[in-house]
Amino acid sequence: MKLNKSNKGRQFRRMIRTVIALITIMPIVAFMYLFTNVKNEMPTETVLTSAIIIFIGWVVMLDMLLLHMLKLHVKSQAAIEKMQEKGMLEEPNIKSGVESLESVFTTLTTKVKESFEGLKEMSAQIDTLNGELAKKMNALVTIMHIHEIYTQGRHEEEIFVFIIDKLKEMLKLTKVELILENGQKQFVPFLSGNKEDAIQNPFADSDINFISELNKTATNDNNGHDRSLEFLCRYMKVNNCFVVPLLLRDNMVGFLAGGNCLENFSFSKDDISLINILSKNIVLLWEHKKLSHAVAGLEIYDPLTTLYNRKYILNRLDEEIKRAVLYQRPCGLLMLEISNLEEIKKSSGAIAVEKLLKEIATTFKDTLRPIDISARVEENHMAAILIEHNRRQCQVTVKKVQEALNKRFENSVHKITFRYAVGETPIDGRSADELIAFASTHLKNIC
């Protein structure tokens, strides 16, 4: 290797020197030609000596330049050989580079696709969570709405209809039935949102017993086919159904059932949870309704006028009739009707009518004797038991009541018309119902 390098250096040096010599001869010849032309002016030896000195100086300078160029050449060759030994100057493999780029591009594309699929899955999961959250929010809003309309004093039947309609809407049910116990220990369908007529005892005793033994919501859908619930599917004409007993202190007061005709359908856990929540609200409302009826049976006063109510006056009138018959004493009944009350309500509103009824009731009661018993028997009817009053005495009392009412409402903005009737036992009736019926059919204006 070293010999080859030195030979290459010598050859390069010789080549440079030859080129320089050839290039140098031409100016020397020219120089000598010039001096030849002036040889008569200068000695020949002086001219030759000057030419030789110039030539030697020229050669030395070129040799120094040549050595410097040679060193640079040798260093360049050494550097190139080292780079070759390390493989740095190997010819690049273009094909393998392209393949590498293709591989990298394919890998990146695969990663992007995987990331995109992951984003799609995450988006689907987010949509599912949003749907579940929307269902829960809808259920919460429904429960709050139930409590709101309940606090507004709406009837339980209206709230039952609202619950049934919301359940059909939220679970996309074809039909929902609310079966409740009536006073005769019979289970009959409540008039649901579809306004179908109730059917008396549509279920067999065995079906009712089966539902009463359930302690949770039972379903018949794609997840599980329960033959014991086929009677409900047939009754509601659906493919999938659910039923949940309405239990009040371990006693079944009814049940809630519903279903749809969808294929491959199953009730989810959230659906079951919503059904259970709404069924508990139904039980609470049913209990409140039952207690309200019980309390109403104990009440004896009309809440608006503070007079006795119809139930109390019927019981008390029966007692007074029996006493009158036993002791051979008279007992009369006075009936008062506000004949144009409905017209006043349409023109002035319910609030004005309530105020008017309170004023009429106060005047009516104050005109009677302390021992007489006054009551409100209908919306626009008031009555009074006139103790030990015969028909003539009852008519005198009617005159007093009429004068008092006319005076009280003489300057009223409402033009009120009254009708009156009186009855006496046992001539006009031997019981409270007969006497009130007689007075109701003999109402007339008294001038």
Order of alpha helices (4+ residues) and beta strands (2+ residues): alpha-alpha-alpha-alpha-beta-beta-alpha-beta-alpha-beta-beta-alpha-alpha-beta-alpha-alpha-beta-beta-alpha-beta-alpha
